[in-house]
Amino acid sequence: MSYNELNRAYFKWMCQLICNDADWDFDSHSLMLSELHHIDFEYTHPMDECREEDGINLRYRFAREQRIEARIIASALDIRPCSVLEMLVALAVRCEEQIMTNPEYGDRTGLWFWTMMDNLGLTRITNDRYDAGVVYYIVDRFMDREYDFDGEHGGLFHVPNPRRDLREVDIWYQMMWYLTSSVQE
């Protein structure tokens, strides 16, 4: 399998994890998702290194599920940093599998992913209204933490009346506070 074939298969696999219900159609967001896979995830909060590691580890989950040797992943996919898409998918997977799993509701990985995408403002960027410049602008605002103190207008999560300014808190705690505030509503 060539690098391009492996990368396409990996991208498709990630998209299947998050486009797993009728509400989120891969075909209408494929350009934006592809762009997110080409943007390197960069973090400013030191604890967000864990989100980068989760994104890298997603590659090896793919390898296990597809029965691909880890050395092939290391030589083909680990030649680049974690992408924004990898980090977001890995965070949605971790949210579902380690925190919010509930057999009554089924797999909600897509829900967690698209909740983040909606708060970022990326869900409106469909293939028929695609603008790479807007995607980069939105992602840069997120990675530079240029959103409101409560996560509105560009953060991954909106937390009404947060304990602290979300721009000073790592992504994991932002997600925990979001989930706590959502459960209380």
N, C-alpha and C positions, 0 to 999 in steps of 0.2 A: 504494500500500500504506500503510495507516494505521500509526501508531506501535505500536498493540497487535498488529496482524498481523505487523509486522516483528519485534517483540520475541518473539512466540510462535514465529515461524519460526526465529529465532536460538537460542532456548532448545531447541527440538526438534533443531536441527542439532548443538548442543553435546552433547545427550544421546545422539545417534546415535554420536558419537565415543567415548563412554565406556561405552555399553551395547551393545557390538558383539559380545558372545558370549553363549552360553546361560547362563552363571553369573550375569549381572547383568541383571535384567529391569527395564526402565524402569517398567512399570506398577506394580511393587511398591515402588518408591522415588520415584515422581514427586512426591509432596508434599514430601519432604525435599529433593530436588533443586531444586524450585521455591523453597523457602524459602532455600536457599543462594544462589540467584540474586537474591534480594531483600536479602541482607545485604551491606553494603559491606565490602570487604576493607580492613582497617586494619593497618598494620605498625608495629613499634617498632624493628626493626633497619634502619638506613639502606639496606643493600644489598637489602633486600626490595622496595624501590621498583622494581627490575627485574622482580619477579614481578607487580607491579601493571601495569607497562608491557606485559608479555607478555599479560596478561588483556585489556587494551585492544586490543592488536594482533590478538587473536583475532577481534575484531569485523570487522576489515578482511580477514582471511582468509576469513571467512564471506562478506563482500561479494564478494570475487574469485570464490569458488567458485559463488556464486549469481548472479553477474553483476549485482550491485547497485552503483550508483555510490557512491563513497566519500563524497561530499557528503551523500548520504541517510543513511548510517551516522553521519556526524559530527553531523547535525542531529537524528537520532532516538535513537541509542544513546549518543552521547557526552554526553548531558545528565545522566548519572549516573556516579558513580565505578565503578571495577572491582568486580564482585561476588566473593564468596568462590568461587562456582561457576566464574566465568571464570578466576580465578587458578589454581584446582585443575586445571581442564581444560587450560589453557595449559601448566601445569607437566607434566602427564601427556603431552601432545603433544610438548613439547620433550624430555622424557626418552626417549620412543620414537624420535622422528625424528632427534635429534642425538646420542644416546648409545647407546641399546640396540637400535637397529634391527637386525633379523636376518631375512632372507627365510625362513629355515627355520621360524621361529616365527610369522610373519605379524605383523599389527598388534596390539601388546599395549598400546595406549594405555589401554584399559579396565582392564587388569591393574594398571597403575601408579596410575590414579585410584582404583580400589577398594582397593588396598593402603593408600593414604593414608586413605581413608574408614574402613577397618577399624581402623587404628591410632588414628584420632580417636575411634572408638566410634560412628560414625554408620551403619554397615551394618545394625545391629540395628533401626534406626528405619524400619520398613516402613510402608506406608500403613495397614495394619490396626492398627498400634501407634504411630501418629503422635502426637507431642507437640511443638508448636512451641517450648515453653519449654525442653525438653531440647535441641533443636537449637541454640537461642540460647546456652544454658549451655555446651555443648560447644564451639561456635565461639568464644565469648568466652574460654574457657580457652585455646584454641589461640592466638588472636590476642594474648592477654595473656601468653603463654608460661608458663602455670601447669602445665606438665607436668614429668615427672621429667627429670633431667639427661641421661638416655639416650634421651629421646623417648617413653618409655612413658607411658601414662595421659594421652593428649591431644595429643601431637605428631603431625606428619605421618609421621614415620619413627622406627622403633626401631632404634638402633645400639648393640649390646652393647659395652661398654667404649670409649666414644668418646674421641677425642683431647682433646676439650674438652667442657664443658657445652653441650649442644645449645641451651639457652635463650639462649646468648650468640653463637650462630653463625647466619648467614643461611640461609634455606630451601634455597638452591642447594647449599651445602656440606653441609647435613644430608642432602640427597638423594644427593650424591656419596658420602658416607661410608656411607649405607645400601646403595647399589648395590655398593660395594666390599666391604662386610661380607657381603652376600648372595652375591656371586660366590665369595667365599672359603669359604662353607659347603659 
